[in-house]
């Protein structure tokens, strides 16, 4: 299998990437800086992470990275992103194209792929009204209701999953965990359930150590700016209790380090997820040997309430469950150890690659 995997970067992550890649002058150097930071590593297949020569990886929306590759191959500096990506695929002689960014590269792009490509798979784990992924051989994710929406449109949909990043094993071994409650994720008033949850948890500061690393939306940042305070944006501002325990967004190995310092990781699905659960933060919390407290719902196999994690219902239950975990170290350690062992076996990189090969069959 000659694999080509394409991904994308968050706009909020780009400043960190540029800092990590400062002074890098080649495509390989910038790409290695990204892969070494492990941002998104749960989704990257093992041949990519091990730098196997049979696998090629890129972030096609990283214009700096892509223009480096184009310049090294003598392509015009103003080559459009689609042209660079197609040239990379052909240059690698890829027979499998695995795309984590099908909104940017939908069916119209798939129809332009070079003849060497025999199989195409797209990962998309969010509702995508109006999008066209029908030209892909498989559209995959780990949310059954979203897969059903794809099947209902006549697309070939199949279950696939993120995997445990083995680099987390070193972080999981840390026994010094001064942070009682950790949350890492996006924050906006569109995430109504999440906003209410974080307000409840922030109120526990003083009794426990609460740390929220929030990737705030532009509207939230504007609402809290001096100019924004003169505008009618009060509903977009974080409550005072939340702001008091908030810290800047963190990514990559910085997030791994913060996970390794936490006793309990709090997770809450965004509102679009319905009852499906199992977002990437679950895999990362398990991998770092944190006790995961997450909202109730339909989880993938191995993620079992009372065994590998605890769950909460909406309302005051989140406070009760946090207190239960933090006041009972034996329960907390049992949950953390069980979750860690589960993710390392059931969702290993080897298991992920085996499942990917099944999708190609």
C-alpha positions as CSV (number, residue, x, y, z in Angstrom):
1,X,0.0,0.0,0.0
2,X,1.4,3.4,-1.0
3,X,-0.6,5.6,1.3
4,X,-1.2,9.3,0.8
5,X,-2.8,11.0,3.9
6,X,-4.0,14.6,3.8
7,X,-5.0,16.6,6.8
8,X,-5.7,20.2,7.9
9,X,-4.6,22.5,10.6
10,X,-6.7,24.7,12.9
11,X,-6.3,28.4,12.4
12,X,-5.6,28.7,16.2
13,X,-2.8,26.2,15.9
14,X,-1.0,28.0,13.0
15,X,0.9,30.5,15.2
16,X,2.3,27.6,17.3
17,X,3.3,25.7,14.1
18,X,5.1,28.7,12.7
19,X,7.0,29.1,16.0
20,X,8.0,25.4,16.0
21,X,9.0,25.6,12.4
22,X,10.9,28.9,12.7
23,X,14.1,28.6,10.6
24,X,12.9,25.6,8.7
25,X,13.5,26.0,5.0
26,X,12.4,22.7,3.5
27,X,9.1,20.8,3.2
28,X,10.4,17.9,5.2
29,X,11.8,20.1,8.0
30,X,8.4,21.9,8.4
31,X,6.5,18.7,8.2
32,X,8.7,17.0,10.8
33,X,8.2,19.9,13.1
34,X,4.4,19.4,12.8
35,X,4.4,15.6,13.2
36,X,6.8,15.7,16.1
37,X,4.4,18.0,18.0
38,X,1.7,15.2,17.7
39,X,-1.2,17.7,17.0
40,X,-3.9,15.4,15.6
41,X,-1.8,12.3,15.9
42,X,-4.8,10.2,17.0
43,X,-6.0,10.4,13.3
44,X,-2.7,9.8,11.6
45,X,-2.0,6.2,10.5
46,X,1.1,4.4,11.8
47,X,3.1,4.4,8.6
48,X,2.8,8.2,8.6
49,X,4.0,8.6,12.2
50,X,6.9,6.1,11.7
51,X,7.9,8.0,8.5
52,X,7.7,4.8,6.4
53,X,8.7,5.5,2.8
54,X,5.4,4.0,1.6
55,X,3.5,6.8,3.2
56,X,3.2,10.5,2.3
57,X,1.6,13.0,4.6
58,X,0.7,16.7,4.2
59,X,-1.6,19.4,5.4
60,X,-2.9,20.8,2.1
61,X,-4.2,24.0,3.8
62,X,-0.8,24.9,5.1
63,X,0.2,27.2,2.3
64,X,3.7,27.7,3.6
65,X,4.3,23.9,3.7
66,X,2.8,23.3,0.3
67,X,4.6,26.1,-1.4
68,X,7.9,24.7,0.0
69,X,7.2,21.4,-1.8
70,X,6.1,23.2,-5.0
71,X,9.3,25.2,-5.0
72,X,11.5,22.1,-4.4
73,X,9.8,20.5,-7.5
74,X,10.1,23.5,-9.8
75,X,6.4,24.3,-9.8
76,X,5.3,27.9,-10.2
77,X,5.1,29.9,-6.9
78,X,1.5,30.8,-7.6
79,X,0.3,27.2,-8.1
80,X,-3.1,26.7,-6.6
81,X,-3.5,24.3,-3.6
82,X,-5.4,21.7,-5.6
83,X,-2.7,21.6,-8.3
84,X,0.1,21.1,-5.6
85,X,-1.9,18.4,-3.9
86,X,-2.5,16.5,-7.2
87,X,1.1,16.8,-8.1
88,X,2.2,15.4,-4.7
89,X,-0.2,12.4,-5.0
90,X,1.1,11.6,-8.5
91,X,4.7,12.1,-7.4
92,X,4.3,9.6,-4.6
93,X,2.6,7.2,-6.9
94,X,-0.1,6.7,-4.3
95,X,-2.6,3.9,-4.7
96,X,-4.6,5.0,-1.6
97,X,-5.8,8.5,-0.8
98,X,-7.0,9.1,2.8
99,X,-8.4,12.6,3.2
100,X,-9.2,14.2,6.6
101,X,-10.4,17.4,4.9
102,X,-13.1,16.4,2.4
103,X,-15.0,19.7,2.8
104,X,-12.0,21.4,1.0
105,X,-11.4,18.4,-1.3
106,X,-14.9,16.9,-2.1
107,X,-16.0,14.7,-4.9
108,X,-15.0,17.1,-7.6
109,X,-11.4,16.8,-6.5
110,X,-11.6,13.0,-6.3
111,X,-12.6,12.8,-9.9
112,X,-9.3,14.6,-10.8
113,X,-7.0,12.2,-9.0
114,X,-4.3,10.6,-11.1
115,X,-4.8,7.0,-12.4
116,X,-2.4,5.5,-9.8
117,X,-5.0,6.0,-7.1
118,X,-7.2,3.0,-6.7
119,X,-9.0,3.5,-3.4
120,X,-10.2,6.7,-1.7
121,X,-11.4,7.2,1.9
122,X,-12.6,10.4,3.6
123,X,-12.9,11.0,7.3
124,X,-15.7,13.4,8.3
125,X,-17.2,13.3,11.8
126,X,-19.6,16.3,11.6
127,X,-22.9,17.1,9.9
128,X,-22.1,18.3,6.4
129,X,-25.3,19.6,4.7
130,X,-24.7,20.5,1.1
131,X,-21.4,18.7,0.9
132,X,-20.7,16.0,-1.7
133,X,-18.5,13.1,-0.7
134,X,-20.2,10.5,-2.9
135,X,-17.1,10.0,-5.2
136,X,-15.1,8.5,-2.3
137,X,-15.1,4.7,-1.9
138,X,-15.8,5.1,1.8
139,X,-16.8,8.0,4.1
140,X,-15.8,7.1,7.6
141,X,-16.0,8.3,11.3
142,X,-16.9,6.9,14.7
143,X,-20.3,8.5,15.1
144,X,-23.1,6.0,14.0
145,X,-25.8,8.7,13.5
146,X,-23.5,10.7,11.1
147,X,-22.6,7.5,9.3
148,X,-26.4,6.8,8.8
149,X,-26.8,10.3,7.4
150,X,-24.2,9.4,4.8
151,X,-25.7,6.1,4.0
152,X,-29.1,7.7,3.6
153,X,-27.5,9.8,0.8
154,X,-26.4,6.7,-0.9
155,X,-22.7,7.0,0.1
156,X,-20.6,4.0,1.2
157,X,-20.2,4.7,4.9
158,X,-18.2,2.7,7.5
159,X,-17.1,2.8,11.1
160,X,-13.5,3.9,11.8
161,X,-11.8,5.4,14.8
162,X,-9.0,7.6,16.2
163,X,-6.2,5.7,17.9
164,X,-4.0,5.9,21.0
165,X,-0.9,7.8,20.3
166,X,2.0,5.7,21.9
167,X,3.9,8.9,22.6
168,X,1.4,9.5,25.4
169,X,2.7,6.5,27.3
170,X,5.6,8.6,28.7
171,X,3.2,11.3,29.8
172,X,0.8,8.7,31.4
173,X,3.6,7.6,33.7
174,X,3.6,10.9,35.5
175,X,2.3,10.5,39.1
176,X,2.6,14.2,40.1
177,X,-0.9,15.6,39.2
178,X,-1.5,19.0,40.9
179,X,-4.5,19.9,38.7
180,X,-7.7,18.4,40.0
181,X,-10.0,19.2,37.1
182,X,-8.9,20.0,33.5
183,X,-10.9,21.0,30.5
184,X,-9.3,21.6,27.0
185,X,-11.5,22.6,24.1
186,X,-13.3,25.3,22.1
187,X,-15.6,27.8,23.7
188,X,-18.3,29.9,22.1
189,X,-21.9,30.7,23.0
190,X,-23.0,28.4,20.1
191,X,-21.8,25.6,22.4
192,X,-24.6,26.2,24.8
193,X,-24.4,22.9,26.8
194,X,-20.6,23.3,27.1
195,X,-20.9,26.9,28.3
196,X,-23.3,26.0,31.0
197,X,-21.2,23.0,32.0
198,X,-18.0,25.1,32.4
199,X,-19.8,27.7,34.4
200,X,-20.8,25.0,36.9
201,X,-17.3,23.6,37.1
202,X,-15.6,26.9,37.4
203,X,-17.6,27.5,40.6
204,X,-15.7,24.6,42.2
205,X,-12.5,26.7,42.2
206,X,-11.3,27.2,45.7
207,X,-12.4,23.7,46.7
208,X,-10.4,22.1,43.9
209,X,-7.8,23.2,41.4
210,X,-9.7,23.9,38.2
211,X,-7.9,24.7,34.9
212,X,-9.8,25.5,31.7
213,X,-7.8,25.9,28.5
214,X,-10.2,27.5,26.1
215,X,-9.9,28.1,22.4
216,X,-12.3,31.1,22.2
217,X,-14.3,32.1,19.2
218,X,-13.6,35.4,17.5
219,X,-17.0,36.7,18.8
220,X,-16.1,35.8,22.4
221,X,-12.7,37.5,22.1
222,X,-14.3,40.6,20.6
223,X,-17.0,40.7,23.3
224,X,-14.4,40.7,26.0
225,X,-12.2,43.3,24.4
226,X,-12.3,47.0,25.5
227,X,-14.1,47.8,22.2
228,X,-16.5,44.9,22.6
229,X,-17.6,46.1,26.0
230,X,-19.1,49.1,24.3
231,X,-21.1,46.9,22.0
232,X,-24.3,44.8,22.8
233,X,-22.3,41.5,23.1
234,X,-22.9,40.7,26.7
235,X,-24.3,37.2,25.9
236,X,-21.1,36.2,24.2
237,X,-18.8,37.0,27.2
238,X,-17.7,34.2,29.5
239,X,-19.0,34.4,33.0
240,X,-16.6,35.9,35.5
241,X,-16.1,32.5,37.3
242,X,-15.1,30.9,34.0
243,X,-12.7,33.8,33.1
244,X,-11.0,33.4,36.5
245,X,-9.9,29.8,35.8
246,X,-9.3,30.2,32.0
247,X,-6.0,29.9,30.3
248,X,-4.9,30.2,26.7
249,X,-5.7,27.4,24.2
250,X,-3.0,24.6,24.1
251,X,-2.1,22.1,21.4
252,X,0.2,19.3,20.7
253,X,2.8,18.3,23.2
254,X,1.8,21.2,25.4
255,X,-1.6,19.6,25.8
256,X,-0.1,16.2,26.4
257,X,2.0,17.8,29.2
258,X,-1.1,19.4,30.8
259,X,-3.0,16.1,30.6
260,X,-0.2,14.4,32.4
261,X,-0.6,16.9,35.3
262,X,-4.4,16.3,35.7
263,X,-6.3,14.0,37.9
264,X,-9.6,14.3,36.2
265,X,-10.3,15.4,32.6
266,X,-13.7,16.8,31.9
267,X,-15.2,16.2,28.5
268,X,-18.4,17.5,27.0
269,X,-19.6,16.9,23.4
270,X,-20.6,19.8,21.3
271,X,-24.2,20.3,20.6
272,X,-24.2,19.0,17.1
273,X,-23.1,15.5,18.2
274,X,-26.6,14.3,19.2
275,X,-26.3,11.3,21.5
276,X,-23.1,9.9,19.8
277,X,-20.0,10.2,21.9
278,X,-16.3,9.4,21.6
279,X,-14.5,12.6,20.5
280,X,-10.7,12.8,20.3
281,X,-10.4,14.2,23.8
282,X,-11.6,10.9,25.2
283,X,-8.8,9.1,23.4
284,X,-6.2,11.6,24.7
285,X,-7.5,11.5,28.3
286,X,-7.4,7.7,28.3
287,X,-4.0,7.8,26.8
288,X,-2.6,10.1,29.5
289,X,-4.0,7.9,32.3
290,X,-6.4,10.6,33.5
291,X,-9.8,9.7,35.0
292,X,-12.3,10.8,32.4
293,X,-15.6,12.4,33.4
294,X,-17.7,12.8,30.3
295,X,-21.4,13.3,29.4
296,X,-23.7,10.3,29.0
297,X,-24.5,9.0,25.6
298,X,-23.6,6.3,23.1
299,X,-19.9,5.5,23.2
300,X,-17.7,3.2,21.2
301,X,-16.8,-0.2,22.5
302,X,-14.6,-0.2,25.5
303,X,-15.7,3.2,26.8
304,X,-17.9,1.9,29.6
305,X,-19.4,4.1,32.3
306,X,-18.3,2.9,35.7
307,X,-15.4,0.9,34.3
308,X,-13.2,2.9,32.0
309,X,-14.8,6.3,32.7
310,X,-17.6,8.0,34.6
311,X,-20.4,9.9,33.0
312,X,-22.7,12.7,34.1
313,X,-26.2,13.9,33.3
314,X,-27.0,17.5,32.6
315,X,-27.4,19.7,35.7
316,X,-25.9,19.4,39.1
317,X,-24.7,15.8,38.4
318,X,-21.4,17.0,37.0
319,X,-20.5,18.5,40.4
320,X,-21.5,15.3,42.2
321,X,-19.4,13.1,39.9
322,X,-16.4,15.3,40.1
323,X,-16.6,15.3,43.9
324,X,-16.9,11.5,43.8
325,X,-13.8,11.1,41.8
326,X,-11.7,13.6,43.7
327,X,-12.7,12.5,47.2
328,X,-12.1,8.8,46.4
329,X,-8.5,8.3,45.1
330,X,-9.0,4.5,44.8
331,X,-12.0,4.9,42.5
332,X,-10.2,7.6,40.5
333,X,-7.1,5.5,40.0
334,X,-9.1,2.5,39.1
335,X,-11.0,4.4,36.4
336,X,-7.8,6.0,35.1
337,X,-5.9,2.7,34.9
338,X,-8.8,0.8,33.3
339,X,-9.3,3.5,30.7
340,X,-5.6,3.6,29.9
341,X,-5.2,-0.1,29.5
342,X,-8.3,-0.2,27.3
343,X,-7.3,2.5,24.8
344,X,-3.7,1.1,24.5
345,X,-5.1,-2.3,23.5
346,X,-8.4,-1.8,21.8
347,X,-7.5,1.4,20.0
348,X,-3.8,0.9,19.3
349,X,-2.2,2.2,16.2
350,X,-1.9,-1.4,15.0
351,X,-5.6,-2.0,15.4
352,X,-6.3,1.3,13.6
353,X,-4.2,0.3,10.7
354,X,-5.7,-3.2,10.5
355,X,-9.2,-1.7,10.4
356,X,-8.0,0.7,7.7
357,X,-6.8,-2.2,5.6
358,X,-10.2,-3.8,6.1
359,X,-11.9,-0.7,4.6
360,X,-9.7,-1.1,1.5
361,X,-10.7,-4.7,1.0
